[in-house]
Amino acid sequence: MNYEKVEEYDPEKTEQLSYHYREILRLIGENPDREGLLKTPLRVAKAIQFLTQGYELDPVEILSSAKFREDYREMVIVKDIEIYSLCEHHMVPFIGKAHVGYIPDKYITGLSKIARVVEIYARRLQVQERLTMQIKEAINTTLKPLGVAVVIEAQHLCMAMRGVQKQNSVTTTSDFVGAFERDKTRTEFLHLISNRLH
């Protein structure tokens, strides 16, 4: 087998992060020179760069790269978009799904771009409330639709692994603007994201 893993990371940043993660291992009472931990600081340095790569990307640019004129003025919903993010309070993961809908006004965007916007904001240190608003604002600003709706459901490992230790709790956040502020439209959106139509 000639498998070769190709990864690109900032060498200077990786070196600095590796140094600090090595110190963290030492400070918690581990031996960073033992066999199982020799490459751990480097691995974690690369992992944290991957998990926070959203800082390097522009969601408006992503949406604009596939912005098309279209005379469609009904709901467009992309639901069950997987989210893997890091809570900014403890840097522990929260995992869940985002459901995003908008009603176009002259412009639509590629469906994958909606998922990319979610990913860009999720790959930053986050709180779920801000993540929900940022997704809505990026779509609203770029496409200027008749309305945008975002609902996120997530499990926070900071609640499951430490602190209150409630393993089965789920946090739901929502943000609506424009047409989705009307009860009828919002109810239709919530009905569609809760139903299994496929």
N, C-alpha and C positions, 0 to 999 in steps of 0.2 A: 504494500500500500504506500502511495506517495502523498499521503494527506499532509497538507501544510496549512496551519491556521494563520490567517492574515489579519493582523490588528494594527491600527494606527493610533498612537497616543503621543501627546506632547512629551518629549523625553525629559525636559527640565521639570515640568510639573509632576511627571511620574516619579522622578528621582526624589523630589521634595516630599511628596505624599508618602512614598515608601519609607523614607527616613522617619517621618512622624508616626506612621503605623507601627514601625519597629519599636519606637519608644512607648507607644500605647501598650503593646504586648508586654514589654518589660515592666511598665507601671502597674499592670493588673496582676503581676506575679508570675508571668510566663517566662520561658527561656526562648528568646527569638532565635537562638542558635541551634535548637534541637531540630532533628531531621524534618519532622512534620511541619515546622513553622518557617523553615529557611526561606521559602518563596512566598509565604503568606503576605508580607508587606507589599511585595510587588503585585501580587494578584489583587489585593484589596485596593491598591492605588489605581489599577486599571478599572476595576469594578466601579469604584465611585465616580470615575470620569464617565463611564458608560451610563450609569444611573442618573447622572446630572447633565447629560449632553444637551438637554433642552435649552440651556443658557446660550448655546452657540447658534441656535436656530430661530428664525423669524416666522411666526405663524401667519402674519399678514402676507409676507412674500410667498409662502406656501399656498395660501388660498388664491392669491392673485395669479399664480402660475397656471391655474386651470379655471379661470373665470370666463364664463361664456354668456352671451346674450341669449335668452330663451323666454318665450312668452308662456310661462308656467307660473300659476299663482295659487297652487295648492301646497299642502304640507310635504316636505321632504324630511324623512326621519332616518337617521342611522342609529340603530340601537345596539346594546350589548357590546360596546367598544371596551375592550379590556384595559384596565388601568393598573399600573404598578408604579407607585410613587413612594417618596420618603417623607415622613412627617418631619417638619422642620424643628419640632420641639425635642425629639429624641433621636432623630435620624433612623427610625425604625420604619419598615414598610407599612403602607396601607394599600389594600388590593381590592379592586371592585370593577364596576362597569359604569360607563357613561352612556346616556341616551340623549341624542342631540337632534333637534328638529328646527327647521326654519321654513318660512313661507317666502319664496322669491318675489322680487319686484324688479323685473328686467334681467337679473343676473342669477345664474346658478354656478356651482363649483363642482369639480370632480368629487365623487363620493369618498374616495380614499383620502382626499385632502381634509375632510372633516375629522377622520380618524387621526390623521397626522397632527392636526391642531391639538387634539386631546393629548396625544403622545408628547408633543413638545412641552406643553405646560406640566404634564405629569412628571417628566424627566427633569424636575427641579425640586429643591426643597420646598415643601408645600404644606398648606392646610386645605382641607377639602372645600371649605367655604370659598376661599380665594380661587382655587382651581375651577370651581363651577362658574364663578363670575368671569374669569379670564377667557374661558372658552366662549361664553356668550358674547363678550365684548369684542373679541377678535372677529367673529362671524358678523356681528352687527355692524362693526366699523368698515369691514372690507366689502361685504356684499350689499349693505344697506337694504336688507330685506324688509318685508312687512312685519316680521316678528321672528324672534329666536327663543327657543326653549332648551334648557339643559337640566337634566336630572342625573345625579350621581349617587350610587349606592356602594358603600365600601366597608370593609372590615379593617380595623386599625390594630396592628399588632402591639402598639404601645398600650392598648387597653387589654389585649389578650395575654401578653407575655409578662407585663409588669403592672404596677399600680393596682387598679381595681380587678384585673385578671378576669374579665368577662369575655370568654372565648366566642360566644355566639352572637354578640351584639353587632348590629349593622347600622351605620349612620347614613341617612339620606339627606341630600341637599338639593335645592332647586333654584333656578333663576329664570325669570320670564321677562320678555320685553315686547313691546308693540302688540300685535294681534293676540299674542298668547296671554296678555293680561286680561283678556275677556274670558269669562267663565266657560262659555261654550267651546271656544277654541282650545283652552287649556285642558278641559275635560276630555275632549277628543284626543289630544296628544297623550294624556296620561292613560287613557283607555288603550290606545294603540301600542304604547310601549309595555303595557302589562299583559297584553294578549300574545299568545304564541300563534302567529299566522303562518309560519313556515313548517 
